[in-house]
């Protein structure tokens, strides 16, 4: 593992060198933005967290995917989690080895998929505390001027090293979306609304992105994704760090889709708020995280999720929707082969505007976006 992190450190140093092939017009991140921007009014990419790494009843088997084995194609977007990387751990919060994640990211990119990362970091104030330990204040101590700002920078250095190592065999940077400090409007994380002010979160978000881009020389798309605790654009932007920092405006939403307490109209209206802001600021709109734990509604995909962005709705303009991970039979947010919701999932992804990987690759080829 030490050799792996030395490799990453070397790549961070290399990333500070200007590469002629990565100027503005050929920057892979810019190209990814153009691709996602082109999808508006054409399709919605389906994504799934950890899809290549494991699924229900299996782990780390080449070519396997719950999505593929259910619907006959891979997701168009793969999500990955960085929590634990900041402490030098060899595996992330969900026990995925970072070396394997590195391989999966390269494989996904070679397949043509979009890559996105979330980050549930340990506290820089007390590194025994996970992202969900919300019994102490952290954010005010790690933003510039805070008592643990240098510790936090060390954590970001490890993230930067991993990001910088994500290159093709030809040395080209793999484009990706980074989605830090998500669901900040909830109270379950140490960066949530119960432990810090909107201004503190804005400073944290801004410093994170500027440090990775300006100090570490990384090129990527950044995503802003509060939870569903808003009903207006003003409320949605409560924690927003600025148009110069954010490329993708999104929303996480589980609450409006829970069985027994669904509010599909509210979910659709919130997506329309996201789309509306994206349209007037030239951002990408996305449904960054959702799902139904244990998939207890066999028609959830077509009758619940699908109804959040029906044909003709502004909400249809989102670029992608990503479901959370399939860990095992007690904790899964999409479907898998043999599950009673599998038939409904296949019907959902056969819709004209819900795209798996083959649809996405075909669209890029036909529109010369490869």
C-alpha positions in Angstrom: 0.0 0.0 0.0 2.9 2.4 0.7 4.1 1.9 -2.8 0.7 2.7 -4.1 0.6 6.0 -2.2 4.1 6.9 -3.4 2.8 6.3 -6.9 -0.1 8.7 -6.2 2.2 11.3 -4.7 4.3 11.2 -7.8 1.3 11.8 -10.0 0.3 14.8 -7.9 3.7 16.4 -8.6 3.3 15.5 -12.3 -0.1 17.1 -12.4 1.4 20.5 -11.6 3.2 20.3 -15.0 1.2 21.8 -17.9 0.5 19.1 -20.5 0.1 20.4 -24.1 -2.6 17.8 -24.7 -4.7 19.2 -21.9 -5.2 22.8 -22.9 -8.6 24.4 -22.5 -10.1 23.1 -25.8 -8.9 19.5 -25.2 -9.4 19.3 -21.5 -11.1 16.0 -20.7 -13.3 17.7 -18.1 -14.5 20.3 -20.6 -15.3 17.5 -23.0 -17.3 15.7 -20.4 -19.2 18.9 -19.7 -20.0 19.2 -23.4 -21.2 15.6 -23.6 -23.5 16.0 -20.6 -24.8 19.4 -21.8 -25.7 17.8 -25.2 -27.9 15.2 -23.5 -30.5 17.9 -22.5 -33.9 17.0 -24.0 -32.5 13.8 -25.5 -32.0 11.3 -22.7 -31.3 10.7 -19.0 -28.3 8.5 -18.1 -28.9 5.8 -15.5 -26.1 5.4 -12.9 -25.4 3.1 -10.1 -23.0 3.3 -7.1 -20.2 0.6 -7.0 -21.8 -1.3 -9.8 -18.7 -3.0 -11.1 -17.3 -3.8 -7.7 -20.0 -5.9 -6.1 -23.7 -6.7 -6.0 -26.2 -8.9 -4.3 -24.6 -12.3 -3.7 -21.2 -11.4 -5.4 -18.0 -9.4 -5.1 -15.1 -8.5 -7.4 -15.9 -10.8 -10.3 -14.7 -9.5 -13.7 -17.5 -8.2 -15.9 -20.3 -8.6 -13.3 -22.9 -6.0 -12.6 -26.4 -6.2 -11.1 -27.5 -3.7 -13.7 -26.1 -5.7 -16.6 -27.3 -9.0 -15.4 -30.8 -7.6 -15.0 -31.2 -5.4 -18.1 -28.5 -6.7 -20.5 -26.4 -3.5 -20.3 -24.2 -1.6 -17.9 -25.0 1.7 -16.3 -24.0 4.8 -18.3 -22.6 6.3 -15.1 -20.6 4.7 -12.3 -20.4 6.2 -8.8 -17.5 5.6 -6.3 -16.9 6.6 -2.7 -13.6 8.1 -1.3 -14.3 7.9 2.5 -11.2 6.6 4.3 -8.8 7.7 1.6 -8.0 10.9 3.6 -6.6 8.8 6.4 -4.5 6.6 4.2 -6.8 3.6 4.5 -6.4 0.8 1.9 -10.1 0.4 1.5 -13.0 2.8 1.6 -16.0 3.0 3.9 -17.7 0.2 2.0 -14.6 -2.0 2.0 -13.7 -1.4 -1.7 -9.9 -1.4 -2.0 -8.7 1.8 -3.5 -6.4 -0.1 -5.8 -9.4 -2.0 -7.2 -11.4 1.2 -7.4 -8.6 2.6 -9.5 -9.0 -0.3 -11.9 -12.7 0.0 -12.0 -12.5 3.7 -12.8 -10.2 3.0 -15.8 -12.4 0.2 -17.0 -15.5 2.3 -16.7 -14.0 5.1 -18.6 -12.7 2.8 -21.3 -16.3 1.4 -21.6 -17.5 5.0 -22.2 -19.2 5.6 -18.9 -19.3 8.8 -16.8 -17.4 8.6 -13.5 -18.5 10.4 -10.4 -17.1 10.4 -6.8 -18.7 11.1 -3.4 -16.7 11.7 -0.2 -17.8 10.9 3.3 -14.6 11.9 5.1 -13.6 11.3 8.7 -13.3 14.4 10.9 -10.0 16.3 10.7 -10.6 17.4 14.3 -11.0 13.8 15.6 -10.0 11.2 13.1 -11.8 8.5 15.0 -15.1 10.2 14.1 -16.8 9.2 10.8 -18.9 11.4 8.6 -22.0 10.4 10.5 -20.6 11.3 13.9 -22.4 14.6 14.3 -21.7 15.1 18.0 -18.9 17.7 17.5 -18.2 20.7 15.3 -15.7 20.3 12.6 -16.3 22.7 9.7 -15.4 25.9 11.5 -12.1 24.3 12.5 -11.1 23.2 9.0 -11.9 26.1 6.8 -9.1 28.7 6.3 -8.2 30.2 9.6 -9.5 27.2 11.6 -7.4 25.3 14.2 -7.3 22.1 12.0 -7.0 23.7 8.6 -3.6 22.2 7.9 -4.8 18.7 8.9 -7.7 19.1 6.5 -5.3 20.2 3.7 -3.3 17.0 4.4 -6.5 15.0 3.9 -7.2 16.9 0.6 -3.6 16.1 -0.5 -4.4 12.4 -0.3 -7.6 12.9 -2.3 -5.7 14.9 -4.9 -3.1 12.1 -5.2 -5.7 9.6 -6.0 -7.5 11.8 -8.5 -4.2 12.6 -10.2 -3.4 8.9 -10.6 -6.6 8.4 -12.7 -5.0 8.4 -16.1 -5.1 6.2 -19.2 -2.2 4.2 -20.3 -1.4 7.1 -22.6 -1.2 9.4 -19.6 -4.4 11.3 -20.3 -6.4 12.4 -17.2 -9.7 10.5 -16.8 -12.5 13.1 -16.5 -14.7 12.8 -13.5 -17.4 14.5 -11.4 -16.5 15.3 -7.7 -19.5 15.7 -5.4 -18.3 16.8 -1.9 -20.3 18.0 1.1 -23.6 16.6 -0.2 -26.8 16.6 1.7 -25.5 19.6 3.8 -29.1 20.7 4.4 -29.7 17.6 6.6 -28.4 17.0 10.1 -26.8 13.5 9.8 -23.2 14.6 8.7 -20.7 16.7 10.6 -21.0 19.2 7.7 -24.8 19.3 8.0 -27.1 22.1 9.0 -27.2 21.3 12.7 -23.4 21.9 13.2 -22.4 24.7 10.9 -23.8 27.8 9.2 -24.4 28.1 5.4 -21.5 30.5 5.2 -19.1 28.0 6.8 -20.3 25.3 4.3 -19.8 27.7 1.4 -16.2 28.5 2.6 -15.5 24.8 3.0 -16.9 23.9 -0.5 -15.1 26.8 -2.1 -11.7 26.0 -0.5 -12.0 22.3 -1.4 -12.6 22.9 -5.1 -10.1 25.8 -5.4 -7.4 23.9 -3.6 -7.8 20.8 -5.8 -7.9 22.9 -9.0 -5.5 25.7 -8.3 -3.0 24.2 -5.9 -3.0 20.7 -7.2 -3.7 21.4 -10.9 -6.6 19.0 -11.2 -9.3 19.3 -13.9 -12.7 17.9 -13.0 -16.4 18.8 -12.8 -17.8 19.7 -9.4 -21.3 19.0 -8.3 -23.5 20.7 -5.7 -26.2 18.4 -4.2 -28.3 19.2 -1.1 -30.9 16.8 0.0 -34.6 17.5 -0.6 -35.1 20.1 2.2 -36.1 22.9 -0.1 -39.2 24.2 -1.9 -37.8 27.2 -3.7 -34.7 28.3 -5.6 -33.8 30.6 -2.7 -33.8 27.7 -0.3 -32.0 25.5 -2.8 -29.1 28.0 -3.0 -28.8 28.4 0.8 -25.5 26.5 0.8 -24.4 27.2 -2.7 -20.7 28.3 -3.0 -21.0 30.1 -6.3 -21.3 29.7 -10.1 -17.6 29.9 -10.5 -17.1 26.8 -8.3 -19.9 24.5 -9.4 -20.4 22.8 -12.8 -23.3 20.5 -12.0 -26.3 21.4 -9.8 -28.1 18.4 -8.4 -30.3 17.0 -5.7 -30.3 13.9 -3.5 -33.7 12.7 -2.7 -34.8 9.5 -0.9 -37.5 11.0 1.3 -40.0 11.9 -1.4 -39.8 8.3 -2.8 -40.2 6.2 0.4 -43.1 3.7 0.3 -46.0 5.0 2.3 -44.9 8.6 2.3 -44.3 9.3 -1.4 -44.7 12.9 -2.6 -43.9 12.6 -6.3 -45.3 16.0 -7.1 -42.8 17.5 -4.6 -40.0 15.5 -6.0 -40.8 16.7 -9.6 -41.1 20.3 -8.5 -37.7 20.1 -6.7 -36.1 18.7 -9.8 -37.7 21.5 -11.8 -36.1 24.0 -9.5 -32.7 22.4 -10.1 -33.3 22.4 -13.8 -34.4 26.0 -13.8 -31.3 27.1 -12.1 -29.1 25.1 -14.4 -30.8 26.5 -17.5 -30.2 30.1 -16.5 -26.6 29.6 -15.3 -25.4 27.2 -18.0 -24.9 24.3 -15.6 -25.7 20.6 -15.9 -28.8 19.5 -13.9 -28.6 16.0 -12.3 -30.5 13.8 -9.9 -27.3 12.9 -8.0 -28.5 10.3 -5.6 -31.7 8.3 -4.9 -33.0 4.8 -4.5 -35.3 2.6 -2.4 -33.7 0.6 0.3 -34.5 -3.1 -0.2 -36.7 -2.2 -3.2 -40.0 -3.0 -1.3 -42.1 -1.6 -4.2 -42.0 -3.9 -7.3 -43.2 -1.0 -9.5 -41.0 1.6 -8.0 -39.0 2.3 -11.1 -41.8 3.1 -13.5 -44.5 4.3 -11.1 -42.3 6.3 -8.7 -38.9 7.2 -10.0 -40.1 7.5 -13.6 -42.9 9.8 -12.6 -40.5 12.3 -11.2 -39.4 13.3 -14.7 -42.3 12.5 -17.0 -42.2 13.3 -20.7 -42.8 17.0 -21.3 -41.8 18.1 -17.8 -38.9 20.5 -17.1 -37.6 17.7 -14.8 -37.0 15.6 -17.9 -34.0 17.9 -18.7 -31.7 16.3 -16.0 -28.6 14.7 -17.4 -28.5 11.7 -15.1 -30.0 9.9 -12.2 -27.8 7.7 -9.9 -29.1 5.0 -7.5 -27.1 4.0 -4.4 -25.3 0.8 -3.9 -26.4 -2.9 -3.8 -24.5 -4.3 -0.8 -26.5 -7.4 0.1 -30.1 -8.6 0.5 -30.5 -6.4 3.6 -29.2 -3.2 2.0 -29.7 -2.5 -1.7 -31.1 0.5 -3.5 -31.5 -0.7 -7.1 -32.6 -4.2 -8.3 -30.8 -7.4 -9.1 -31.4 -10.6 -11.1 -34.3 -12.6 -9.7 -35.7 -9.8 -7.5 -39.4 -9.1 -7.9 -38.7 -5.5 -9.1 -36.4 -6.7 -12.0 -39.1 -6.8 -14.6 -40.2 -3.2 -13.8 -36.6 -2.1 -13.9 -36.2 -3.5 -17.4 -39.3 -1.7 -18.5 -38.0 1.5 -17.0 -34.6 1.4 -18.8 -36.3 0.5 -22.1 -38.0 3.9 -22.1 -36.8 6.0 -24.9 -35.2 8.6 -22.7 -33.6 6.5 -20.0 -30.2 5.4 -21.2 -27.8 2.7 -20.2 -24.3 2.5 -21.6 -25.0 1.4 -25.2 -27.5 4.2 -25.6 -25.1 6.7 -24.3 -22.2 5.5 -26.5 -24.5 5.5 -29.5 -25.6 9.1 -28.8 -22.0 10.3 -28.5 -21.0 8.6 -31.7 -23.9 9.8 -33.7 -23.3 13.4 -32.5 -19.5 13.3 -32.8 -19.0 13.7 -29.1 -16.5 10.9 -28.5 
